[in-house]
Structure formats: structure tokens, C-alpha cells
């Protein structure tokens, strides 16, 4: 499967789904990242419904194969969760989300995606998924990049703001100050007003 192509070309490849799966960690990683960005993102969402579903199903199959071969592969579990949610399989999606939270608990860039998924499905999360979500929020609250990834939600969703504030209040004072500084900086960058 060619991953270094245009979104359109990659999406078309997904529809044909070359069954010769990636054979290396690197190629699996490349394919899943493109799946997440293309089939799981805006490009995929703008395609006819039957094409969306087929592409997402094929990406889910790739993620399933990856985690079967590499059970500690956090990106694979995240992709499995994302595509399971998108395909209307919430139980499988949450189980994969919990596994992604567990095996990739220190991987900030994947935590950013997990937080988005968890927030999008917050009212249905189990205690295990909520616990992993809280750990992800703590991880993101400690860095400028992490705060930037949640700043828009912080500024626009009062219920999220309350949840993250409760988490930040438990952090050491220097982390609290850094969090507020980073939120201010991120909201200014996005042209938003701090609540």
C-alpha cells in the first residue's frame, strides 16, 4: 500500500484494500497514521457513506492485525478504537481505547487523540476508560503541546473546563502555573478569549 501519495489516491487504495498487509513496524505505523488522517478525518467524512464505511473497515482490519501481532502497540489500539467508534461498534471501541490508554500511557501524541475520542464519547465511558482519560488529561496538562491540543475545548466547553480544572488543581503549583500560561498562549494563538 502506497502511503506517500495524495489523500485521494490513498483513499482509493483503501477501497481496493491490498490484502498484502504491512510487514514491518514502520510500514504499519505509516499506514495507520494515514488511515487515521485520511479515512478517519475530514477527507473520509466528505466521501459517500458506503465508501467511508469500506475505507474505515479496511483501516480497522489493519489495526486489528497490528495489535494481534504487537499487543503493546498503542497506535494500533488507538486506531482500532477510532474506527470502531466510527463504524458504530462502541463496546469494541471502548475496549480498544482502554487498551490504548494502558499500553501508551506516556505517549503524549497518542494521548491527544485519545482525549478527543474520550471527550466525544464521554457520557458513555466506563470507569476504566474514565480513569485512563484522567491520566491522559494529566499528561497533556503538563506540557505546552498538550495544553495547545485541549485549549479550544477548554475555551468553548464549560463541562470540559470543569473536568480539566479539577485535574490541574491536583498538580504541583508550578504545573498549575504552566498550564494556565499555556492555555492563555494557545487561546491567543487561536484568536479565542480566555473564559
ABEGO torsion letter per residue (X at the ends): XBAABBAAAAAAAAAAGBABBBABAAAAAAAAAAAAAAAABAAAAABBAAAAAAAAAAAAAAAAAAAAABAABAAAAAAAAAAAAAAGBAAAAAAAAAAAAAAAAABAAAAAAAAAAAAAAAAABBAAAAAAAAAAAAAAAABAAAAAAAAAAAAABAAAAAAAAAAAAABBAAAAAAAAAAAAAAAAAAGBBBX
